[in-house]
Amino acid sequence: MTVSTTRRCESSIVEPRRWVAIVAALLGLLLSGHGALHAGEPAINVRSAEITSSADGYYLDASFELELGDTLEEALVKGVALNFLVDFELIYERWYLLNLWNRTISEFAQRYRLTYNALTRQYRVAAGALTQNVDTLREALAVMGQIRNRFIVPRDELDAEKVYSAQLRLRLDTSQLPKAFQVNALGSKGWNLSSDWYRWTVRP
């Protein structure tokens, strides 16, 4: 009886360990498959966004995660300039009027131009008069993926007793592509690259 009881106890200990190993292996396969499925696919995600205050006004900080995908990377290396737009709006919602007459407090569209120089093998990111050259595409996307201390409105433009809504997105501006590529962009997932609108509440 003693031996029989001991064997049953050993079985009850070993079996859960086997299940843990099996589950761990399955999770590993799922995760590796997930990564392979999304590798090379175009995507833009808003990682964070917030409005901060200072003595003179309010400023926007935001970060994006960008993946161009194989189609856009190939076009970039072949000399096609890619233009991106950051769209931002700060709104006072008049919900009692069914949001039909919302007041726009601030809005802007910030443009980035991404190009590749085949001679120097460098990527260039231009934002207005400012330009930056980097050695890798990953570095270039990181530059475009950061907004720091972008002025929004003077301090006296927001009422401390009111609540505002902000929304932000980053997208490829297909209207700036060469005409031939604009045709290709119609209905093509590889060319229609945009984040969803990221919305949040602002309380001064």
ABEGO torsion letter per residue (X at the ends): XAAAAAAAAAAAAAAAAAAAAAAAAAAAAAAAAAAAAABGBBBBBBABBBBBBBAAEBBBBBBBBBBAEAAAAAAAAAGBBBBBBBBBBBBBBBAAAGGABBBBABBBBBBBBBBBBAAAGBBBBBBEABBBBBABAAAAAAAAABBBGBBABBAAABBAABBBBBBBBBBBBAAABBAAAAAAABGBAAABBBBBBBBBBBBX
